[in-house]
């Protein structure tokens, strides 16, 4: 469910960035959000492994 919601948010922000001319900002924001999503999934995986040990 979250995948299409993230895509919808990205599409809306992309349309706004095209009209305002802030395409570079949109690309950099995309890189930041992808990095944060990767960090979040890694931390969730580490928490799962840690809880299984205990």
Residue pairs with C-beta under 8 A, 6 or more apart in sequence:
10 30
13 26
13 29
14 26
17 23
17 25
17 26
